[in-house]
């Protein structure tokens, strides 16, 4: 983008008792800024969702040298959906990414997601471990069953046909986050937002990706509550499909990257970061 202003990319990361993982997150974001190169400007939006372990203080220490950081703090734990909602409100980027702070999806693949968004002219790009060319590594069986099983059911009942509906790592055009409301404050918020965006006609693409188990800390998911919310969302999605058959739902816009190129991306990731 020579001769013009850089596009700002906001990366929103909810944090809940993630003090120990923040040095790794900061190092990853620093490398991401380098990889975004001369085309994009990186903004980090860190939302401390009521942590009790000193997460906010550690975040300000680890990200002290970053040129553009926004800190948001909840006085009590509200849930990752609420953290995203408030992070979106404070972000300023034309493109907004959401990531897991534990980097279970590799944030260094965000440039590839941006390429898919621009080349395919879609509105949302989803990291997709359940795509035939995606995968999982060392993920706990209960989490895999919940996430992969939910995605299979969503695929059956939704008009928007994807392989993965539950992944946290996404890239959105700003218009999407400004026009698509969501009610959930928990982990299903990302699925709700995706379904509502598709129902409004926004186009979605998937990028095959590897989902890895977290290296630091423990999962904060409340499993029973998450399952109940997903069941309600599935019922809602089925109702939309049956009662509004003429609504222009988005379809899964597969990347037109060749099979060979996608395979190279997958093999490169499995071989480790450069």
N, C-alpha and C positions, 0 to 999 in steps of 0.2 A: 504494500500500500504506500508506495513511495509518493511523496508530494501531497499526501493527505493525512488527516488525523488518524491515529491508531484507534482501532476498535477496542473498547474496554470489555474484558471478560471478568465477570465477578464469580468467584468460587465461594459458595456458601457451605460452611462446615459446622453442623451442630456438634457441641461438645458437652458431654456429661461425665464428670469424673474421669477425664482423659489426660490428667497431668503428666503421667509417665510417657504417653505417646506423642506429646507435643513436639519434642525435639525432632522426631522422625517426620512428623507432618510439616514442620517448618523447613526441614532440609528438602523434602519433596516439593514443596511449593517454590522454593528457591530455584530448584532445577527446572520446574515447570515454566517459570518466568523466562529462563534462558531458552527453552525449547519453543516457546511461543514466538521468539525471535522478533523481527521487525514489523510483524503484522498486527500484533495484539499487545495491549497493556493489561497487566494482571492486577486485579483487586481481590484481596482476601477478606471475607466476611466471616468472622468467628463468633459463634453464638454460644455462650456459656449457659446451658440450660439448668441452672440451679445446682451447680457442682458444689461439693463439700470438701474437695481435696486440694484446693488452691489452684484449680485449672486457670482461672482468669489471670492470676499473677504470673503463672508460668507462661501463658500465652503471650502476655505483653513482653516478657523477657525473651522468649524464643523468636518473636516476630518484630523485635525492636528495630531491626535494620531494614524492614520492608518499606518501600516507598508508599504503598497504599494498602492500609489495613483498617477495617472497621470492626470495632468490638461492640458486641451486644451482650447484655447480661440479664438473665431472669433471676429474680430473687428466690424462686422455687422451681422445682422440676415440673415443666409443663408438657414435655414430650417432644420428639423430633419433628412432628408436623408443625407444632407451634413454633419451634425454633426456625424451621424453614420459612414460615409465614413472616416472622419478624425479620429474618435475614433478608428475605426478598424485599421487604419494605425499606431496608437500609442500603441495599445494593444500588449501584449506579450504572452497571454495565449494560451494553446493548444485548449481550449474550450472558446468560446466567447458568452456571454449572452447580450441581449439588453433588457432594461427595460424602462418603463415610470417613470420619476423621481417623479411623484405624487403617485406612488405605487397603481394605480388603479387595476393592477394585483399584487398579493402578491409576492414580491421577495423571501420571505422565502420558497416558493415552488420550488425554483431553484434546491435544492438537489433531489427532486422527478423527475424533468426534466432530470437531469444528470443520474439518475438511468434508466429512460426509454431509453435514448440514449445508454448507455452502454449495457443494457440487450437486447435491440432490434437491436443493431448495425445499427442505423440510423445516418444520417448526420445532421438533423435538427429536433428539437422538438419545437412545437408550443403550446403556451397557448391557449386553445380552449373554449371560453365561449358558442359557438353555438353548441358544441357537445351535444348529448342528455343528457349527465350527467354533463354538464357545466351549466352556468346560468349567469344572470346579476342582479345587485341590485342597484336601485335608479339611473340608467343611464338615462340621458335626452333622450326623445323620438326621437329627430332629429338625435342624434348620433347613437342610436340603429338602426334606420331605415337605415341610411347611411351604417353603418358597416355590419349589418346583411343582408341587402338587397344586398350589394356588394358581400358578401361571397356566397350568394345563386346563384347569377349570375355566379360568377367564377366557382362554382361547376358544373354548367350546361355546361359551355363552355370549361373548362379545362380537360385535360387528367388526371391530378393529382387530385384525388377526396378527398377533405377535407371538414370539416364543417366550418372551420374558416381560412380566408386568410388575414385578415387585422389586426390581433393583433400585438402589438409592442413587446410583451415579447416572446423571442425566445432563444434557445440555438443552436449555430452553431459549428461544427468542424472547426478548423482553415482553413483547405483546402477549405471550401466553401467560406469564406470571401476573400480568396486570389485568387480564380479562377472565381468567379461570379461577373461581373461588373453590376452596375445599374446606370441609368441616373437621375432618379428623385431626387430632393432635398427636396421634401415635404414628408408628411405622407405616400403617396402611395409607397414610396421607399421600405418599408418592404414587400409589396405585390409583387412589381416588382422583388425583390431579390428572393423571394420564387418561383415565376413562372419560373424565369430564371434557378434557381438551379434545379427545378424539370425537366425542359426541357433538362438539361444536364445529368440527370440520378441520381441525388442525392436523397436519400431516406428520407422521411418525416414522422414523427409521431406526434400525437396530445395528449396532456394531458388535460382532462376536467378541467376547472377552472372557478372561479367566477370573472366576471368583475364588479368592483364597481365604483361608481361615485367618483370623486376626492374630498377630504376634504378641500384642501387648494389651493387657486389660481383659475384661469379660464383656459379653453381650448384655445390653440393658433391656432387651425386648421382654415385654410381658406377654407370654405366649397365649394364654387363654383369652385375654382381651383382644389380642391381635387376630386370633381366629374368628372371634365373634364379629369384629368389624369387617373382616374379609367376606364372611358369609353374607352380611348385609349388602356389601358392595356388589357381590355376585348377583344377588337378587335384583338390585337396582339396574345393573347392566343388562340382565335378561329382560327386565321390564322395558327398558329403553328400546331394546331390539325388537320386542314384540309389539309395542304400542306406537312406535314411531319408525315404521319401516322405510319411510321416504326421507328421513333426516340424513344429510350427507356426512356419514361417518368417515373418519380418516381410515385409510388402509395402511398396512405395513409397507412402507416404501423401502424395499431392500436396497442396500447400496449396490450401485452398478459396477463397483470395483470387481475385477475379475476374480474367479475362484482362486487362481494362482496368487494374486496379490493378497487376498484375505488369508490364504493359507500361510503366506510368508509372515503376515502380521501376527498370526496365532503362534507360529513356530518361534518367532522372535521373542514374544512375551514369555513363552514357556522356557526359553533359554536364559531368561533373566534380563534385567534392565541394562541398557548400555551406559 
